[in-house]
C-alpha cells in the first residue's frame, strides 16, 4: 500500500472595517482577510507532493440600523462589494510520472457578503463574523486531471477550526480562543460615534503519525467598524436580584415552592429624553413553562401544574395575577417594578417576558435582560437543553446528552452509571421531604429504611465500604410501592431505565422472619429471580434480635469482640447491589449419637429424618477446635437429640478473605480429613468480617499457608468490591 | 467540484479520527457563522455571585466521626393501638471518610458526661403528629445509672422508652415523626453538632378479630415486651400460649429458649433452638442462615461446653 505524505499550509488573513458616517443610521464594516494553506507529502517509495493555496478577501458592507432592542442593533444589509483572489499551485512526483498545477478562482471573484457584525450599544461591545470565503468562491486546479486539492481541503479545515466556537474544548488542534477573542471589539457606549477595529490570527499545524505528511495553515483577519449614534427609544430592562446565572430551581411540595428568583424591571429612556416624562404598565408573562409530573423524580404527588409560577405572596404589589400564575400585570404609571418567580420543580424551566405599555402612547416594548435576549430563560440555559448551565458547569457535563448515565465511581463491576440520566440527577429527588440533587459522577443508591436506630450505623458502614452515595432516609411514599426512584416522568423525559430503590424493614406483624435476608423480587414471569441490582430485591429484612457486638473465641486463648449488627446490614445491602456470597456450597447436617456395639458413637446425618434411621448416617470424630488430638465425648447428652450444624466446606460461604462482610461467620464445623470434623462451637470460632474484599484469596483462617491448614481456602466468588452494581440496566 | 475531490482524497489518506475531527471542526464553524445583526451574547458577562437561595434544611458540616442519634421503634414501624411500644435511641459515630489525598483522619473517642445523673436522663424523646405539633405521650424511660458515655467509631450505645398496651390503646391513629436529642444544658462534652435520624411511627386500630397469624404476632410481641421489662413469668405465660397455638413459631421458640437459659436449663434451651433451626431450614430452604438463632445457640453453648476426651478415649486430665 502506498503511503502519502501531505503537507498543508494555510494562511488566511483578513481585515475588517466597521464604518458609519457620523450622525446617520448606517454601519460600515470593512474586512481584509488572508488565508494561506500548504501541504507536503513525501513517502519512502519515492512519492512526493507539494501543494499551496492562497485566498485574499477584501470586503466593504454597509448596513442600515432598523431598530434597537435592549441595546442590540437590528441591522439590514443595504450594499456591499468584495473580491476574493485565489492563487497557488503544486507539484506531484512518483517514480513513473511527475505533474504540476496552478489554482484559480472557481466562480466569479465577487460574491455574496462574507462578513457580518452584531453591536450592543448598551454595553459597548460587538463582534464580527466571517464566512469561509474560499469555499464560497471555490478553486480550480489547472490542468483539471491532477490529484490536487489537499491544500484546499486543509484551508477549509483551518477555517472551521478557527471559527468553530465549540472547538476549544477539544485538544486535537491549536486552541482558537485567541482568534475568537480577536473577533470581539469594544467602544464607549456613551460616545456619539462608533469607531472600532481589531484583528484575529490563527495558525494550524498538523503532522501524520508516520511523519510523511506535514501541514500548516494561517488565517489573518483585520477589520474596522464605524457607525453613527444609533437611534434609541424607551426600553425595559430586567435586572436579576442576585446571580441569575448561578440560580438553580428547587422543589418541595406540590403547593410549596422550593425557591424563587427575583428580577427588577426598569423602564429606561434614551439619552437626551426626559426620564420623568415616561411611565408604563408592565405586563409579565411566563412562556413555555415546563409541566413535569410531580416536583422531583420521586415526589409522592404527580400533578402536572406549571413548574414556575408568579405567586401573590411574593408579589404583593402586582395588580393582577392569573390563576395559573403564568401572567401578571403591574399598576400603571410605574418607572420600575419587581417580579418574583417561584419554582415548584427541580427541573423547572420557562421564559420570562415583560411588555411595557408606555402610558399615554400605544408603544409596546419587549423587555430585555442585560444579556440581550428577548425572553429571559429561567433558569439560565444558554444552550437550551433544559438543564441550567450553572449545574452543568459545576458538574463538568456541559454539552453532554441529557440521557447520559456515566457515573464512574465507585468502579464496581465496570458497568458505569446508576440508572439515572443526567437530567434525572439534575431534577433531583425528595429524601424525607428534603430536596436533593445527585452527583452525576458518583453512583447513587436510594433506601427507605423502616428500621432506623442501629440500622443507620450499618448503612453508614455499607456506604463507607462501597463508596456509593447512599440516600437512606426516603419515606414510604417517596420510595413508592413500585420502588422506581425515577418514576415521575413524561414520555419525552430523558430516561434510560426504571431505577429501583430498596426497602429495609423489620419482621412484619404476621411473620416471624426475623433474620437477615435480602428477599428476591419476582421477575416479569412472576418467578423468583436470582439476586442482582436493586430491581431484584423486593425488600431487606433484618433481625431485631441480633446483638450489636459479639465476642468470639478464636482459639488458643484468643478472644475478640466484633461489631455484629453493622456488618450484617452491610452484607444484606451488598446482596441488593449484585454482590454474592464467597461461595454457595456449605452444607447443613445433623449430629446425633448412636449406640454401636454398646458404645455411643457420634454420627452425622444429611437430613433430620435420617437421624432415626438405623442404616443412615456415618460416624465422625468431633475434634476440639482444630486440635485433632482431643475430641468431644459422644456420651455427652448434648448429642442425644439431633443437633443442626452448618458445615463449612472449601470454597463455600466461609471461604476467601476472612475480613469481608460477605463471608459467613457461623460455621460450626469444618472437615478435618479422615472422617473427622473440626468442631468450632467453643474453640476456634469464625472471625467476623468488617471490610470488603478485593480478591478471592483466602486470608486468616483461609490462608493456604496456614497451619494446620486452610479452613475453607480461596473464595469461589470473592473480590466483592468488583461485583458492586446498582444500575438496573444490568444483571 | 474541487472541494469534493479534495474531501475524497483526504478520506482516502487520513486516519479516521483525524478526519472526524476535521469534519467536526468544519461543522462547528458553519453553525456559528452569522452575518448581519444577531442576538449573539456580549463578550462581557455580569460578574458571578451567589443566587442559589439557602434552603432551610441545609445541615451544618459534619465532623470526621460525626456523632449521630438514630431513633427507632423496636416493636416495628407500624403499631396497633393496645400492642406494646418500645422506642430506642442508638448513639453511634460515622466512619471517617478519606480526604482527597486518601488519608483517613484519626478519630478519638468522645466522652459525654451528664452534669448530674445518667446521660440517658439528658435525652429528650420528641413525637410530632402529622400537623407537626409535639404530642405528649406517657413514655417510661429505662434508666441505667451510668453517668458518662465514651464512644469510639466502633462503639454504640442505646437508650429505651416504652409504653404499656393500655397506654398505646389511648393513642390517636395517625403517622408520627419521632426523634431523640440531648438537652445541651444537662451534658458536658457534647459536640457542636449532632446528626439526628428521625423515624416515622404509624398507629392503627387493632383489627378485630385477629387472624391466627396476627394473634401469634401479638403474643410474641407481648412476650418480648415482658422479657424486655424483666418479667420472665409473664413472658413465659405468653410464650406458652403462643407455642400452644402455633408450635412452629420460630420467634416463640427463640423466646422459650431464652427463658429456659435464664433458668439455667441450658441443654433444654439448646434443644429448643435445635427445633427452631430445623423448622427454619424446612420453611426457608433457600434463605441465608438464621444468624440470630445460631448466635443465640452459641451463647447458650458457652455455658454448656461439654468436657473433651482424648482421641484415644481417655480424659485429657488423666
Boltz contact constraints between the chains, C-beta under 6 A:
constraints:
  - contact:
      token1: [A, 4]
      token2: [B, 13]
      max_distance: 6.0
  - contact:
      token1: [A, 73]
      token2: [B, 37]
      max_distance: 6.0
  - contact:
      token1: [A, 74]
      token2: [B, 37]
      max_distance: 6.0
  - contact:
      token1: [A, 75]
      token2: [B, 36]
      max_distance: 6.0
  - contact:
      token1: [A, 75]
      token2: [B, 37]
      max_distance: 6.0
  - contact:
      token1: [A, 77]
      token2: [B, 36]
      max_distance: 6.0
  - contact:
      token1: [A, 113]
      token2: [B, 35]
      max_distance: 6.0
  - contact:
      token1: [A, 116]
      token2: [B, 34]
      max_distance: 6.0
  - contact:
      token1: [A, 116]
      token2: [B, 35]
      max_distance: 6.0
  - contact:
      token1: [A, 116]
      token2: [B, 36]
      max_distance: 6.0
  - contact:
      token1: [A, 118]
      token2: [B, 37]
      max_distance: 6.0
  - contact:
      token1: [A, 118]
      token2: [B, 38]
      max_distance: 6.0
  - contact:
      token1: [A, 118]
      token2: [B, 40]
      max_distance: 6.0
  - contact:
      token1: [A, 120]
      token2: [B, 42]
      max_distance: 6.0
  - contact:
      token1: [A, 123]
      token2: [B, 42]
      max_distance: 6.0
  - contact:
      token1: [A, 125]
      token2: [B, 42]
      max_distance: 6.0
  - contact:
      token1: [A, 125]
      token2: [B, 43]
      max_distance: 6.0
  - contact:
      token1: [A, 125]
      token2: [B, 44]
      max_distance: 6.0
  - contact:
      token1: [A, 127]
      token2: [B, 40]
      max_distance: 6.0
  - contact:
      token1: [A, 129]
      token2: [B, 33]
      max_distance: 6.0
  - contact:
      token1: [A, 129]
      token2: [B, 34]
      max_distance: 6.0
  - contact:
      token1: [A, 129]
      token2: [B, 35]
      max_distance: 6.0
  - contact:
      token1: [A, 131]
      token2: [B, 33]
      max_distance: 6.0
  - contact:
      token1: [A, 139]
      token2: [B, 2]
      max_distance: 6.0
  - contact:
      token1: [A, 140]
      token2: [B, 2]
      max_distance: 6.0
  - contact:
      token1: [A, 149]
      token2: [B, 2]
      max_distance: 6.0
  - contact:
      token1: [A, 149]
      token2: [B, 5]
      max_distance: 6.0
  - contact:
      token1: [A, 149]
      token2: [B, 6]
      max_distance: 6.0
  - contact:
      token1: [A, 149]
      token2: [B, 9]
      max_distance: 6.0
  - contact:
      token1: [A, 152]
      token2: [B, 6]
      max_distance: 6.0
  - contact:
      token1: [A, 153]
      token2: [B, 6]
      max_distance: 6.0
  - contact:
      token1: [A, 153]
      token2: [B, 10]
      max_distance: 6.0
  - contact:
      token1: [A, 157]
      token2: [B, 22]
      max_distance: 6.0
  - contact:
      token1: [A, 160]
      token2: [B, 25]
      max_distance: 6.0
  - contact:
      token1: [A, 160]
      token2: [B, 26]
      max_distance: 6.0
  - contact:
      token1: [A, 160]
      token2: [B, 29]
      max_distance: 6.0
  - contact:
      token1: [A, 161]
      token2: [B, 25]
      max_distance: 6.0
  - contact:
      token1: [A, 163]
      token2: [B, 29]
      max_distance: 6.0
  - contact:
      token1: [A, 164]
      token2: [B, 25]
      max_distance: 6.0
  - contact:
      token1: [A, 164]
      token2: [B, 28]
      max_distance: 6.0
  - contact:
      token1: [A, 164]
      token2: [B, 29]
      max_distance: 6.0
  - contact:
      token1: [A, 165]
      token2: [B, 32]
      max_distance: 6.0
  - contact:
      token1: [A, 166]
      token2: [B, 28]
      max_distance: 6.0
  - contact:
      token1: [A, 167]
      token2: [B, 25]
      max_distance: 6.0
  - contact:
      token1: [A, 167]
      token2: [B, 28]
      max_distance: 6.0
  - contact:
      token1: [A, 172]
      token2: [B, 21]
      max_distance: 6.0
  - contact:
      token1: [A, 184]
      token2: [B, 43]
      max_distance: 6.0
  - contact:
      token1: [A, 242]
      token2: [B, 51]
      max_distance: 6.0
  - contact:
      token1: [A, 243]
      token2: [B, 48]
      max_distance: 6.0
  - contact:
      token1: [A, 243]
      token2: [B, 49]
      max_distance: 6.0
  - contact:
      token1: [A, 243]
      token2: [B, 50]
      max_distance: 6.0
  - contact:
      token1: [A, 243]
      token2: [B, 51]
      max_distance: 6.0
  - contact:
      token1: [A, 246]
      token2: [B, 51]
      max_distance: 6.0
  - contact:
      token1: [A, 247]
      token2: [B, 51]
      max_distance: 6.0
  - contact:
      token1: [A, 248]
      token2: [B, 52]
      max_distance: 6.0
  - contact:
      token1: [A, 259]
      token2: [B, 53]
      max_distance: 6.0
  - contact:
      token1: [A, 372]
      token2: [B, 39]
      max_distance: 6.0
  - contact:
      token1: [A, 434]
      token2: [B, 57]
      max_distance: 6.0
  - contact:
      token1: [A, 450]
      token2: [B, 77]
      max_distance: 6.0
  - contact:
      token1: [A, 452]
      token2: [B, 70]
      max_distance: 6.0
  - contact:
      token1: [A, 452]
      token2: [B, 72]
      max_distance: 6.0
  - contact:
      token1: [A, 452]
      token2: [B, 199]
      max_distance: 6.0
  - contact:
      token1: [A, 453]
      token2: [B, 70]
      max_distance: 6.0
  - contact:
      token1: [A, 453]
      token2: [B, 72]
      max_distance: 6.0
  - contact:
      token1: [A, 453]
      token2: [B, 88]
      max_distance: 6.0
  - contact:
      token1: [A, 453]
      token2: [B, 90]
      max_distance: 6.0
  - contact:
      token1: [A, 454]
      token2: [B, 90]
      max_distance: 6.0
  - contact:
      token1: [A, 456]
      token2: [B, 70]
      max_distance: 6.0
  - contact:
      token1: [A, 456]
      token2: [B, 197]
      max_distance: 6.0
  - contact:
      token1: [A, 457]
      token2: [B, 92]
      max_distance: 6.0
  - contact:
      token1: [A, 460]
      token2: [B, 94]
      max_distance: 6.0
  - contact:
      token1: [A, 460]
      token2: [B, 95]
      max_distance: 6.0
  - contact:
      token1: [A, 464]
      token2: [B, 95]
      max_distance: 6.0
  - contact:
      token1: [A, 506]
      token2: [B, 76]
      max_distance: 6.0
  - contact:
      token1: [A, 509]
      token2: [B, 217]
      max_distance: 6.0
  - contact:
      token1: [A, 510]
      token2: [B, 213]
      max_distance: 6.0
  - contact:
      token1: [A, 510]
      token2: [B, 214]
      max_distance: 6.0
  - contact:
      token1: [A, 510]
      token2: [B, 217]
      max_distance: 6.0
  - contact:
      token1: [A, 512]
      token2: [B, 249]
      max_distance: 6.0
  - contact:
      token1: [A, 512]
      token2: [B, 250]
      max_distance: 6.0
  - contact:
      token1: [A, 512]
      token2: [B, 251]
      max_distance: 6.0
  - contact:
      token1: [A, 514]
      token2: [B, 251]
      max_distance: 6.0
  - contact:
      token1: [A, 515]
      token2: [B, 290]
      max_distance: 6.0
  - contact:
      token1: [A, 515]
      token2: [B, 291]
      max_distance: 6.0
  - contact:
      token1: [A, 515]
      token2: [B, 292]
      max_distance: 6.0
  - contact:
      token1: [A, 516]
      token2: [B, 291]
      max_distance: 6.0
  - contact:
      token1: [A, 517]
      token2: [B, 287]
      max_distance: 6.0
  - contact:
      token1: [A, 517]
      token2: [B, 288]
      max_distance: 6.0
  - contact:
      token1: [A, 543]
      token2: [B, 292]
      max_distance: 6.0
  - contact:
      token1: [A, 545]
      token2: [B, 292]
      max_distance: 6.0
  - contact:
      token1: [A, 546]
      token2: [B, 292]
      max_distance: 6.0
  - contact:
      token1: [A, 548]
      token2: [B, 156]
      max_distance: 6.0
  - contact:
      token1: [A, 563]
      token2: [B, 154]
      max_distance: 6.0
  - contact:
      token1: [A, 588]
      token2: [B, 281]
      max_distance: 6.0
  - contact:
      token1: [A, 608]
      token2: [B, 278]
      max_distance: 6.0
  - contact:
      token1: [A, 624]
      token2: [B, 308]
      max_distance: 6.0
  - contact:
      token1: [A, 629]
      token2: [B, 311]
      max_distance: 6.0
  - contact:
      token1: [A, 630]
      token2: [B, 308]
      max_distance: 6.0
  - contact:
      token1: [A, 630]
      token2: [B, 310]
      max_distance: 6.0
  - contact:
      token1: [A, 630]
      token2: [B, 316]
      max_distance: 6.0
  - contact:
      token1: [A, 631]
      token2: [B, 311]
      max_distance: 6.0
  - contact:
      token1: [A, 632]
      token2: [B, 306]
      max_distance: 6.0
  - contact:
      token1: [A, 632]
      token2: [B, 308]
      max_distance: 6.0
  - contact:
      token1: [A, 633]
      token2: [B, 309]
      max_distance: 6.0
  - contact:
      token1: [A, 636]
      token2: [B, 306]
      max_distance: 6.0
  - contact:
      token1: [A, 638]
      token2: [B, 306]
      max_distance: 6.0
  - contact:
      token1: [A, 641]
      token2: [B, 271]
      max_distance: 6.0
  - contact:
      token1: [A, 643]
      token2: [B, 274]
      max_distance: 6.0
  - contact:
      token1: [A, 644]
      token2: [B, 274]
      max_distance: 6.0
  - contact:
      token1: [A, 644]
      token2: [B, 277]
      max_distance: 6.0
  - contact:
      token1: [A, 644]
      token2: [B, 278]
      max_distance: 6.0
  - contact:
      token1: [A, 646]
      token2: [B, 289]
      max_distance: 6.0
  - contact:
      token1: [A, 666]
      token2: [B, 289]
      max_distance: 6.0
  - contact:
      token1: [A, 666]
      token2: [B, 294]
      max_distance: 6.0
  - contact:
      token1: [A, 681]
      token2: [B, 301]
      max_distance: 6.0
  - contact:
      token1: [A, 682]
      token2: [B, 305]
      max_distance: 6.0
